Amino acid sequence: MGKKSREKKERRSEQTEEFIKKQPKGAVGGLEKICLFILYSSAYLMLLIPLIVSGDFLFPFVGPKGLYLMALIEIFFATGIFLIIYSPKYRAKHNALSFAIGFFVLVMILSTIFGADPLRSFWSKFERMSGLLMWLHLFGFFIVSRIIFKKDDWLRIFSFSILVSMFVCLLFWLNKAGMQGLSVAYNGSTVGNSSFLATYLLFNLFFAIYLFFELKKRKIFQFFFIKESRKICLTIATTGFVFMLITLLFSTGRAAILAFFGGAGLLLLLYLALEHKKNNIRLIAKICLILGLVIYLSGLTMLLWSNSPVQQWLSERANKSRQVIWSNAWQGFSERPILGWGSGNFSFVFHKHFDPGFYIPEIYGADTRFDRAHNIIFDNLVDGGALGLFGYLSMFGTSFWILRRGYKRKKLDFITAAVPSVILVAHFTQNLTVFDMPASFLMLFISFSFISVVSCDEPAQEVILAGRKKGRIIFLPLIALLFFFSLSSFVIKPAIAGTATIRVMKSSIFEAREPLYEKALHSSPMGQYQIREHLGLHIFNLIEARLVETRDFEIVTEALEESVQNSPFDYYERITLARTYNAYSELQKEKDEIVLKRTEEVLEDALRLSPTKQEGYWEMATTKSMLNKNDEASELLEKAISLDPRVLRSYQMAIVFYKKIGDIEKARQKGDELLKYYPELESSVRQALDN
């Protein structure tokens, strides 16, 4: 550093010290108070996220939660950024965890730009709410919260989160008891399903453990406006823990249940290894930790290894779908190993490498389409490639490192270093078979922010620049402008699209539906592919019920055509469009060859994207049949059967087709082939052939 630079730094330091001395100790200005009130209020309101449900919204348990969270984070972030600019005492240095999370978000940005469908990766869909847009919001929450909140603030946040989770558990049990009129999912309360509920409870169980042991060390603690509230919060922690644990055990969220007990065991071993007074106990505990780590890493490796004993064990207790989609994910990663396919694009990989056996529900379950790998490692490999997985793991690894460093330097006590570490291990472990949703995303970033705050080497309030506050108020209009733009683009307009979609599907009169189509299809890019797909399925049902209007058909097929043009890898949009064309053509007395020719083109594209999925061959056979190309239709149906002769639906389609064209002998032949695999269906098959 040169002489001039040193002198400049010294002058700045002197100005800063003089500025500090002039400030009344503990003084908080009026504008600062307003900002802090908004920050704390929005943070506590975020914790209500599991209770946000709307039956008037597409995917009522997910979409509203995601938009609610993003709206509050935007308020939180805009207020926090203004406060940081306005008051230098809120400016703090970023630590290693900030850079780790920032690196992962940067990788997500790059994988979105260079991915298979940038629009889908950025906006995500109402069913998941996990795209780049959500991660940018979560990163914004992390940046501000780690600067504004202190350790005691996080303890209050944990207390309130536990209270909310207790109410979620209460709704779970009321639903179990048969109470009607509750906006809850079976075994999932207001969170959505049993796995998502269990993931949410997993975080709060460990929050309760930390809160209990932290408050046991204290004599005084203030919760909200209650000054002497230590005992109240201890009661919240203990009763909440018991209530949540019982609910977790009855939720059927097996991954989270195993992760909790594994995490509790890890916490106990860490205590015995690091804190116990007897040397022999510490030695035994350390040996157990080493053995446990070896077993964990071996099990993790075997879980990811195709057809390993661990995968076989998992298949025996669930179904084989996980094995197949993980194999698909590995194939997808090998095709784009650096930055992956982009967030939300796993369905492209799944359909490209589709296993024809997926149409056998007894083996693979009822689902024949997946948009996630249901494994955090494979999901990151597909979404962001090797860099994406490295970035994701670096957030966890950095957290462990700064917690361990703080403990070694005696800046953190055992419970503050160990419980957050165990939370991350437990969460990562249960995510080996599931994935995050808005509620668990928030819990994860609360954990990251807390770790960053308690591990920070610098004081949370660090003055780095002095100056006149009045001059900084000029930033307020700019921040407000950006906030309202963001709120409108990322929350309000998507909400309009999501609610309009449901209103279209509920409306029985076309005149009422027509203006709603515009709102559903053109308000926001968020979830557009999914909205078009759902409207396509709705039109298909209207066609089947003979209630469709020509304009319904035209509006929706035009939107689906747009999806086909904009998303070159999307198999399902093509199938939905083709099925809609086929169903509408079957209603017409005079077949429109132009429509049917277009259907052929769409299905040829679909078969190119998923050459081993029978569904495309079934639809193409239907199209060929309407064009009186029966020989080609027959070949397509035979191809579908050959992909996997155990699939019942392929035989059913063939029998219906051969009966329709009058080839009864061929229909009986297919019936006989079917009975080789399903002899229990003999009476129903014979009846269908004779009618």
N, C-alpha and C positions, 0 to 999 in steps of 0.2 A: 504494500500500500504506500503511495507517495505521500510527501509532506502535505501537499494541498488537500488530499483526500482525508488525511488524519485530522487536519485543522477543521475541515468542513464537518466531519463526524463529531468532533469535540464541541463545536458551536451548536450543532443540532442537539447534542446531549444536554448542554447547558440550558438551551431553550426549553427542552422537555422538563428538566428538573425545576426550572423556574415556573413553568406552567402548572406542574403538580403542586408546588407549594402554595400557589394562589387559589387552588381549589379547596373549598370547605370540605373537611374530612367527612366522607360518607354522603356528600351532597348528591342529590339526583334531581336534575331539572325537570320542569313540567313536561317538555316534549319527550325527554328520556323516559319518564314514568309511563307516558302513553305507549311508547314503543315496547317497553317491558311488559306492560299489561297485555298488549296484543300478542306478544311472543309467548308468554306463559299461557294465555287463554287458548291460542291456536294449538299449542303443544298438547294441552290436556284434552282438547276436543278431538285431536287425532286419535287419542286412546279409545275413543268411542267407535272406532272403525269396525270392530266385529259386529256391532249392533245395527249397522247400516244395511238395510234390505229394502228393495222396492219391487213389488209385483208388477209395476207398470214399466219395467225396464227389461231390455234384453239381458239375459243372465242376471237375475235379480240379486244373487248373492255375491257377485263379483264386480260387475260393471259399476254399480253405484258406490261400492267401497273404494274402487280405484279412483274414480272422479272426485269423491269426497276427500280422499287423502291428498290428491294432487292439488285441489283447491286450497286446502289448509296449508300445505307446504308452500304454495305460492305466496299466501299471506305472510307466513312465517319467514320465508326467505327475503321477500321484498322489505319487510319491516326490519329484519336483522341486518341486511346490507345497508339500509339507510342509517341505522343506529351505529354501525361500525364506521361509516363515513363521518357521521355527525360527531361521535364521541371517540376520540383516540384511545381511551382506556379499554375499549372493547376489541382492540386490534391485537391479535395473538399470532405467534408463529405457528406454522403447521408442523406437525410431527410426522414420523415415518408412516403412520397409518393413513394420514391424509393423502400422501403420495401414492400409497398402494391402491387405495380406492380410486384415486384419480387416474392411475395407470389402467385399471380395469375398465373404467368408463371410457377412456381414450380408445382402448382396444375395441370396445363395443361400437364406438363411433366409426372406427375404420371398418369393422366387419359389416356394419350397416351400409356404409357407402359402397363397399366392394362386394356385398353379398348378393344372393340370388333375387331378392325382392326388397329393396331399401324401404319402400313405403310400408310394407308389412312389418319390417323389423323396427322401424321408428315408432309407429303408432300402436302396434299390437292389436288386440281385439278384446271385446268386452268379456269374453270367456276367460281370459288370462290376465290382462293388464300388466304385462311383464316386459314390455319392449324398451327400447332405448329411452323413450320419453319418460317412463317411470323411473328408470335408473338415474336420469339427469335430475329429476325431482328429489330422489332419495339422497343423491350426492349434495344437492343444495341444502337439504335438511341437516345432513352431517356437518357441512361447513359452518353453518350458523349455530347449531345446537352445541357443538363442542367449544365454541367461543363464549356463548351467552350463559350456559348452564354450568353450575358448580356441582360438587358432589352431593350436597344436601338437596339440590333441586332434583337430581336424578333419584334420590331416595323417595322424594315425594311423588315423582312420576311412577316409580315402581309401585308405590302404595296405591295410587289411583288406578294403575293398570290392573293390579290384583283385584280391586273392587269391581272393575268392569268385567273381568274374567269370571268373578263369582256370579255376577248377574247373568252372564252367558251360560254358566253351568246351571243356574236356576231354571232358565228357559229350557235347557236340555232335559231336566228332570220333569218339568211341567208337561213337556211334550211326551215323555215316556209314560207319564201318568194318564195320558189321554186327553189333556186339555185341548179344546178346539180353538181355532182362530188365531193361532200363533204363526208368525212368519218365520218358521224354522224348517230346516231340512232334517230328514230322518237321520238320527245319530250324529247330526252335525250342528245342531242348534242354529244360531244365526250366522255361523261362519261359512257354511256351505255343505260340507260333508265330513265324515268321521275323521279322515286323514288331516284335513285342514284345521278342524277343531283341535285335534290332538297336537298338531304342530304349534298352534297358538298357546295351548295350555302348557306345553313343554317349556317355553320361554318363561311364562309366568310362575311356574313351579320353582324354577331356579331363582327368579327375582324374589320370591317369597323366602327362600332359604337365605339369600344374601341379606335381605332386609332384616330378617330375624336376628342373625348373628351380628350385623352391624349395629343395630339398635340396642342389643344386649350390652354393648360396650359403653353406651352413652347414658347420661343421666337426664339430658334435656333434648327434645326434638320438637320442632314446630311443623305441623301439617296444616296447610292453608292458614286459617285465622286462629287455629287452636294452638296456643303457645305450649301448653303442657300436654302434648299428644303422643309421647313416646309409648305409653301403654296401649293407646288406641291403635297405633300402627303395628305394635307387636301382636295385638289381637287380630288385626287384619292379616298379618303374615301367617300366623299359625292356623286360624280358621280357614283362611283362603287356601293354604297349602293342603289341608285335609280334604276340603270340598273339591278342589281341582284334581287331586290325586284320585279320589273315588270316581269322579267324572271321566278322567282319562282312562281308567281301567275299564269302564263300561262303554267307552266310545268306539271300541273295536279298531282304533288306530294303532295297529300292531307295531309299526316301525317306531312311532314316538314312544310307545310304552317301553319297548326294549331300549331305546335310546335314553329314556329317563333313568331306568334302573342301572343301566351301564354307566351313565354319567354320575349317579349317586355313588356307585361303587368306586369310580375313579376319584371322586372328591374325597371319599374316606381314605383311600390308599395314599393320595397326595398328602393328606393331613398326617397320617401315620409315618410317611416317609420323610416329611419335612419338619413337622412340629412336635412329634412325640418325644418325650424326655429320654426314654430308654433306647440305647444304641442298637440293641438286638432287634427291637420292634422296627426301628427305622430301616435296618438292613433287610429284614424280611419283606417289609413293604416295598422297598426299592427293587428287590428281586422280583416281587409280584408285578410291579409296574413294568419292568423290562420284559417279563414273560407276556404280560398283557399286551404290550405294544407289539411284540413279535406276532402274537396270535391275531391281533387286530389287523395289522398290515398284511399278514398271510391271508386272512379271511377276505379282506378288501380286494387283494389281488385275484383270489379265486372267484370272488363274486363277479369280477369284470372279465374273467377268462371264460371263453365260450365252452359250454357243456362241462364245466367243472363240478365237483361234488357239491359245492356251495350253491351253484345255480340249480342243480338238480334238486337239492333240498328245498330251495325257494319255490321251485315249480310244483313240487309235491304238495305244498301248503297253499298254493294259490293256483296259477295256471302257467302255461308255457309262454304266454305273450311277452313277458319281460325278457326272456332269453332271446326271442326273435328280434324285438325292437332294439335291444342292445347290440345285437349283431348288425342290424341295419345301420345303427348309429356309427359303428366302427367303419363300415363300408363308406358311409357318407363322409366321415372325417378323413379317410384315406384319399378321397377325391378332392377335398379342399382342406389340406392339413394346416395351413398357416393362419388364416383368418376365418375359416369356416364358411357356413352358408348364410350367416346373419341370424339374429334373434327371431324366433317365431317361425322358422322355415323348416323345422324338422319334418313336417308332413311331406315335403318334397322328397326327402330321403326315404321316408317310410314307404311311399307309393312306388318310388323307383325300384326299391329292393323288396317289394311286397312278397310275403310268403303265402302261397295259395291256400295253405292249411288254415289260415286265419278264419275261413268260413266254416270251420268245424268248432262250434261253441263248446262242445264237451272237452276239448283240449285247450283251446286258446281263449275261451271266454266269449262274451257277446260282442265286444268291440272289434270292428274291422277297419278302424282308422285311428291313428294316434298323431297328435301334434306335439307331443313331448316324449322324450326317451324315458321319463320317470327314473332318472338317475342323474344326480348333479354333475358327475364327471362326464358322462356321455352327452348330457345336454350342453355343457360348456364346450366340449370338443366339436359338436355339430354347429353350435351357434357362433363360436369365436375361434375355433381351431386350437392349435397348441398354445398360441398367445392368449386366447381367451381362458383356457384352463389355467395357465400359469398366472394370469392376472387374478382370477378368482381365488386360487389357492394362496396367492401372495397376501390377500386381505386377511386371511385366517393366520397364515404364518407370521405376518408382521404383528398381528394382535398378540399372538403367543410370545413373540420375542420381546415386545415392549412391556408386557406384564411380567415376564420372567426377569427382565432387567430391573424393573421397579422393585420387585421382591428381593432380588439379590442385593440391591443398593439400600434396602430397608426403607424405601420410600412408600412401599405398599405392604400392608399386612397380609397374612396368609389368605384370609377370606376374600379380600378385594382382588388378589391376584388369581386365586384358584377358581372361584365361582364363575367369573366371565369366561375363563379358559374352558371350563367344563361345559358351559352353555354352547360355545362354538363347536366343541367336539360332538356334543349330543345332537345339535342341529345338523351338522354336516353328516353325521351317521344316519339319521332318519331320512335325510334327503337322498340317500342312496337308492331309495325306492319311490320317493314322491318328489314334489317340487314346491317352490314358494308361490304364495298368492299375496294380495295387498296387505292383509293383516300380519302375516309372518314377515313380509318385507319390512314393515315398520318395526316389528320387534327386533329383527336382525340389526337394523340401523340404530335403534336405541342402544343396543348392546355395543356396537362399534363406537358410537359417540361417547358412551360411558367409559369405555376402555381408553379412548383417546384423552378424555378429561383427566381421569385418575392417574394416567401414565405420563402426562405431559411434564417435561422438565421445566418449562417456563411457567410462570404464574399465568392463570387464565386471563387476567386483566393486565395487559402490558402496554404501557404508553410508548409509542414509537414516533409520534409526531405531534407537535403542538401547533395551535393555530386558532383562528377565530371560528366559532361554531356557526355564527350567522352566515358566513360565506358558504358554508357547506349545505345550508338548507336549499340552495339552488338545485341540488341533486334530487330533491323530493319530486318535482314534476316529472323528471325523466324516469325515475323509478316507478312512479304511479302510472305513467303511460305504458311502460313495459309490462307492469303487473296486469293492467286491464286488457292489454293485447293477449297476454298469456292466458289469463282466466277465460277470455272469450274463445280463443282458439283451441285450448287444450282441455277445457272443462265444460263450458256452457254449450258450445256447438255440438260436441260429442254427446252430451246429455240429451239435446234435442233429437239427434239422430237415433239414439237408443230407445227413447220413449216413443218416437213416431213409428218405429218399426213394429213395436207391440201393438200400437193403435191400429196400424194397417191390418195386422193379422186378426184383430178383434172385431174390426168393422165388417158388417154384413152388406153394406150398400156401397157401390162403386163411387158414387158421387161424394161420399164421405171419405173414401180411401184416397181418391185422386190427389188432393192437395197434400196428404200425408206422405205419399210416395216421394214428393219433392224434398220434404224435410228429412226423410229417412235416408235417401240416396245421395243427397247433395249438401247436407249441412256440414259434414266433417269427413276427413279421410279416415278417422279412427274406426276400425272394425268394418270398413266398407266391404271387404271381400265376404266377411261373415254375414253382414246384413243382406247382401245380394243373394248369398246362398240360402239364407233362411226365407227370404221372400220367394226365391225359386221353389223351395220345397212347399211353401204355402200355396203358390199358384198351382203346383202339381196336385195338391190335395183338392183345390177348388175345381180343377179340371176333372179329377176322379169323381167329384160330387156333382159335376155338371153345373157349377155355379159361377164359372169364370166368365169375365167379360173380355172382349177382344183387346180393350185398352190395358187391362191387367196384364195380359200375356205380352203385349208389345212393350210396355214400360219395363217389366222385369227382365225379359229376354234381352232388351237393349242394354240394360245394366250388366247382365251376365256376359254379354258380348264384350263389353268394355273391360271386364275382369280378365277375360280370355286374352284380350289384346295386351293388357298391361302386365300380366303375370305369366310369363312363359313357362313356368314350372308347375303351375297349379292344376293338378289333376282333378280335384273335386269340383272346382268351378265348371270345368268342361263337362263332367258327368252330370252335374245338376242342370246345365244348359241343355244337354242332349236329351236328358230324361223329360225335361219340360217340353222340348220340341216334339218328342215322340208321343207323349201323352196328348198334346194338343192335336197332333196330326191324326191320331186314332179317333178323335171326335168328329173329324171332318168327313163328310160323305165323299167329297172330291179331294183326293190327296194332293197337297201342294208339293210338287217335286222340287221346287227351289228350296223350300224349308228342309225337306228330307235330304237333299244333296248337301246342304249346309250342316245338317246333323251328322252326315257321314264324315265330313271334314273335321268337325269337332271331335268325333269319336276316334278318328285316326290319330289325331293329336293326343288324345287321352291314352290310347293304347301305346303310343310311343313313350309317354311319360311313365306308364305303369303296365308293362307288357305281361306281367304275371298275375294281374288282378282280374278275376273272372267277370266282375261287374261290367267292365268295358265291353267284353265279348257278348254278354247278355243283351246290353243295350244296342250294340251294333247289329246283332241278329234281329232284334225287333225292327230296327230301321230297314234292314235289307228285306225283311218280310213284307213291310208296307210298300217297298219298291218292287215287289214280286221277284226278288232275287233269292228264291228259296234255296238254291244250291249253295250260294254263298252263306246264307243264314245257317244252313245245316253244318257247314264247315266250321263256322264260328262257334256253334254250340258244342261240336265235337272237340274243338280246341279247348273250350272252357272245361269240359269234363277231363281232358287229358292233363290239365294243369295239376289237378288233384282229384282222383276218382272217388275220394271219400266225401266230397262236398255234395250234400243233398240238393241244394238249390239248382245246381247245374243240370241234374237229371229232371227236376220238376220243370225247368224251362224247356228242356228238349221234348219232354212228353207233351206239354201243352202245344208246342210248335208243330210236332208231327201229327197230332190229332187235328190241328187247325187246317193243315194242308191235305188231310185225308190219308196219310200214310200210317194206318193203324198198326201194321206189322212192325214198323220202325219204333213206334211208340211203345209197343209191348216189349220189344227188345231192350229199350232203355229202362223200362220198368223192371225187367228181370235183372239188369245190371245193378240197378239201385238196390234191389232186395239182397244182393250178395253182401252189401255193407249194412243194410238196415232191414233185416228180416222181420223185425217187430212191426214194420209198417205194411205188411203184406195185404191185410184186409183193406186198408185205405187206398193202397196203390191199385189193387184189382178193381175196386169200386170206381176209382177215377178213370181207369182204362175202359171200363164197361159203359160208363155214362156218355 
